[in-house]
């Protein structure tokens, strides 16, 4: 019984800390950033395939940019970044 109470306490406490962390994170964002996060969340919720495609396009773009930087900068300059 005591072990179950401890597990329940840990679960409740981690939930509280998670909510607090989210509130702190949102407080640090400006209104445009909060709006962008809300749009992304709504799109992911209501149009999951579109959100997945958008995320994949962003990941591919990041890979292309990283590859272009790696090709452009010599390796010794890259280490300074």
C-alpha positions in Angstrom: 0.0 0.0 0.0 2.8 2.4 0.9 4.5 1.8 -2.5 1.3 2.6 -4.3 0.9 5.8 -2.4 4.5 6.8 -3.2 4.0 6.0 -6.9 0.8 8.1 -6.9 2.6 11.0 -5.2 5.4 10.9 -7.8 3.0 10.8 -10.6 1.0 13.8 -9.2 4.2 15.8 -8.6 5.7 15.1 -12.0 2.4 16.3 -13.6 2.5 19.5 -11.6 6.1 20.2 -12.6 5.3 19.5 -16.2 2.5 22.0 -16.2 4.6 24.5 -14.5 7.4 24.1 -17.0 4.9 24.5 -19.9 3.5 27.7 -18.3 7.0 29.1 -17.9 7.9 28.2 -21.5 4.7 29.9 -22.8 5.4 33.0 -20.7 8.8 33.5 -22.4 7.3 33.4 -25.9 5.9 36.5 -27.6 2.3 36.5 -29.1 3.5 35.6 -32.6 5.4 32.6 -31.3 2.5 31.4 -29.2 0.2 31.8 -32.2 2.5 29.8 -34.4 2.6 27.0 -31.8 -1.1 27.0 -31.6 -1.5 26.9 -35.4 0.9 24.0 -35.6 -0.8 22.1 -32.8 -4.3 22.6 -34.4 -3.0 21.5 -37.8 -1.4 18.4 -36.3 -4.6 17.6 -34.4 -7.0 18.1 -37.3 -4.8 17.4 -40.3 -2.1 14.9 -39.2 -1.0 13.9 -42.7 -0.5 17.6 -43.7 1.4 18.2 -40.5 3.6 15.2 -41.1 4.4 16.3 -44.6 5.2 19.8 -43.4 7.6 18.4 -40.8 9.3 16.2 -43.3 9.8 19.2 -45.7 11.3 21.2 -42.9 13.6 18.3 -42.0 14.7 17.9 -45.6 15.3 21.7 -45.9 17.5 21.6 -42.7 19.5 18.7 -44.2 20.0 20.5 -47.4 21.2 23.7 -45.6 23.5 21.7 -43.4 25.0 19.9 -46.4 25.5 23.3 -48.2 27.3 24.7 -45.2 29.4 21.6 -44.9 30.3 21.8 -48.6 31.0 25.5 -48.5 33.1 25.8 -45.3 36.4 24.1 -44.9 36.4 21.7 -42.0 38.8 23.9 -39.8 36.3 26.9 -40.1 33.4 24.6 -39.3 34.8 23.8 -35.9 34.8 27.4 -34.9 31.0 27.7 -35.4 
